[in-house]
Amino acid sequence: MDIHRPPRRFAFLRRPAVKWTLLAAIGLALLAAALSVGLGAKPASLSVAAKSVSLASVERGALALDLRAGGILAPSDARWIAALSEGRIERIDAQAGSALKQGQVLLVLNNPQLQQRAEESRWTLEQAQAEARALQLALESQQMSAAAAVQRAELAAQSAQLQWAADQELLKDGMVSKLAHQRSAFNLKQSEQGLVLERQLLQQAQASKQAQLSAKRAAVAKLSKSLQRDLDMVAALTVRAPMDGVLQELNLQIGQSVTAGSTLAKLARADALYAELQVQEALARDIAVGQSVQLDLRTGGNDGQMAGVVTRVAPKVSKGMVLVDVALHGDLPRGAKPDLSVDGTIAISRLADTLQVQRPVFSQAQASASVFRVGADGVAERVTVQFGPASVGRIAVRAGLQLGDRIVVSDTSAWNQAARVSIR
């Protein structure tokens, strides 16, 4: 007996030809939808790990403009020690880096000819001093003889005066002749003239004594100075530190000959230092005397930080760099010494309110650059940004970014061929 079955819906779908046609249509529709979505989404051409990328957000606020430069600590009180006379190095008592006290011996030179010359100068001086004493005795004897002659002339004049006075009284009484009276007057006049002459001779003897002694004393003084100069040069063969300080340079060897005026060593005070910063020519135009500076001794801690102020900006450029001198404030930190490398940050000016961001790698102030702006979907898209003034770590944004935008600030040189980068 035949059983009646109702017809099934969509029975035609069970046919092989129809089935494969339907599957093909569905596949084409899905492919078209995928292509449509893909074309609208602009997929990233490069993908990087998020931990390898540094991001920063655009902010608004005050921006301190500063620049960084490297340099060294230099002594503000340094002295070059030169040889006062030639000689051969006999002994070296200090080496570069040694802390010295004033008067401490650095090295000893030997010069037998100089020592012999000093001895000869001593003998010559002693001979001249003996001659000066002998001359003084002789001149004093002559002066005494002249003084005795004056005394004799004075006595003779007094005697003639008495005789003339007596003869004048006797002449009145007629007890002496007129000729005798005239003779006593003549003797008085002669005695007075002799006294005047002897006094003149005494004055000349005194003047001659002073002149000869002055000339002899000048000769003795000249020989004394010559001896002192030779003794100073002999003493200078023992080279001593002229002040407290640290020996910077001493490149000599025992037995080496040095000439007069040649440099022997360099000594600097360890507690009198300033910083010499080398600033690039393009960055130095805004530096001025009086600007504050923060220095870092590269110790990795706060104990290596120092404050200072710009005291001088070199008037000329040397090898593309400008030398800037910085005076240090406060006590020197431990480890500070001449020729130590330092990093300096010079405060140029301050912008009260500006759009800014952490300075991307290789970015330049007052220049355009392409950076990668990160969207909410984690995809970084290359955009062109106009930067303004910059400090060491931050830079002003003039155009191309908005407040709150996030950009990649790490090195993106490997992304040169990519316009969009996916950050996973």
Secondary structure as the mmCIF struct_conf table of DSSP 4:
data_model
#
loop_
_struct_conf.conf_type_id
_struct_conf.id
_struct_conf.beg_label_comp_id
_struct_conf.beg_label_asym_id
_struct_conf.beg_label_seq_id
_struct_conf.end_label_comp_id
_struct_conf.end_label_asym_id
_struct_conf.end_label_seq_id
HELX_LH_PP_P HELX_LH_PP_P1 ASP A 2 HIS A 4
HELX_LH_PP_P HELX_LH_PP_P2 PRO A 6 ARG A 8
TURN_TY1_P TURN_TY1_P1 ARG A 9 PHE A 10
HELX_RH_3T_P HELX_RH_3T_P1 ALA A 11 ARG A 14
BEND BEND1 ARG A 15 ARG A 15
HELX_RH_AL_P HELX_RH_AL_P1 PRO A 16 ALA A 41
BEND BEND2 SER A 45 SER A 45
STRN STRN1 LEU A 46 VAL A 48
HELX_RH_3T_P HELX_RH_3T_P2 ALA A 50 SER A 52
STRN STRN2 LEU A 55 SER A 57
STRN STRN3 GLU A 59 PRO A 75
BEND BEND3 SER A 76 ASP A 77
STRN STRN4 ALA A 78 ALA A 82
BEND BEND4 LEU A 84 SER A 85
STRN STRN5 GLY A 87 ILE A 92
TURN_TY1_P TURN_TY1_P2 ALA A 96 GLY A 97
STRN STRN6 ALA A 99 LEU A 100
TURN_TY1_P TURN_TY1_P3 GLN A 102 GLY A 103
STRN STRN7 VAL A 105 ASN A 110
HELX_RH_AL_P HELX_RH_AL_P2 PRO A 112 ASP A 173
TURN_TY1_P TURN_TY1_P4 GLY A 174 GLY A 174
BEND BEND5 VAL A 176 VAL A 176
HELX_RH_AL_P HELX_RH_AL_P3 LYS A 178 ALA A 236
TURN_TY1_P TURN_TY1_P5 LEU A 237 LEU A 237
STRN STRN8 THR A 238 ARG A 240
BEND BEND6 PRO A 242 ASP A 244
STRN STRN9 GLY A 245 GLU A 249
TURN_TY1_P TURN_TY1_P6 ILE A 254 GLY A 255
STRN STRN10 SER A 257 VAL A 258
TURN_TY1_P TURN_TY1_P7 ALA A 260 GLY A 261
STRN STRN11 THR A 263 ALA A 268
TURN_TY1_P TURN_TY1_P8 ALA A 270 ASP A 271
STRN STRN12 LEU A 273 GLN A 280
TURN_TY1_P TURN_TY1_P9 GLU A 281 LEU A 283
HELX_RH_3T_P HELX_RH_3T_P3 ALA A 284 ASP A 286
TURN_TY1_P TURN_TY1_P10 VAL A 289 GLY A 290
STRN STRN13 SER A 292 ASP A 296
BEND BEND7 ARG A 298 GLY A 301
HELX_RH_3T_P HELX_RH_3T_P4 ASN A 302 GLY A 304
STRN STRN14 GLN A 305 VAL A 313
BEND BEND8 PRO A 315 LYS A 316
STRN STRN15 SER A 318 SER A 318
TURN_TY1_P TURN_TY1_P11 LYS A 319 GLY A 320
STRN STRN16 MET A 321 HIS A 329
BEND BEND9 GLY A 330 ASP A 331
HELX_LH_PP_P HELX_LH_PP_P3 LEU A 332 PRO A 333
TURN_TY1_P TURN_TY1_P12 ARG A 334 GLY A 335
TURN_TY1_P TURN_TY1_P13 PRO A 338 ASP A 339
STRN STRN17 SER A 341 GLN A 358
HELX_LH_PP_P HELX_LH_PP_P4 ARG A 359 PRO A 360
TURN_TY1_P TURN_TY1_P14 VAL A 361 PHE A 362
TURN_TY1_P TURN_TY1_P15 ALA A 365 GLN A 366
BEND BEND10 ALA A 367 ALA A 367
STRN STRN18 SER A 368 VAL A 374
TURN_TY1_P TURN_TY1_P16 ALA A 376 ASP A 377
BEND BEND11 GLY A 378 GLY A 378
STRN STRN19 VAL A 379 ALA A 390
BEND BEND12 VAL A 392 GLY A 393
STRN STRN20 ARG A 394 ALA A 399
BEND BEND13 GLY A 400 GLY A 400
TURN_TY1_P TURN_TY1_P17 LEU A 403 GLY A 404
STRN STRN21 ARG A 406 VAL A 408
BEND BEND14 SER A 410 SER A 410
HELX_RH_3T_P HELX_RH_3T_P5 SER A 413 TRP A 415
TURN_TY1_P TURN_TY1_P18 ASN A 416 GLN A 417
BEND BEND15 ALA A 419 ALA A 419
STRN STRN22 ARG A 420 ILE A 423
#
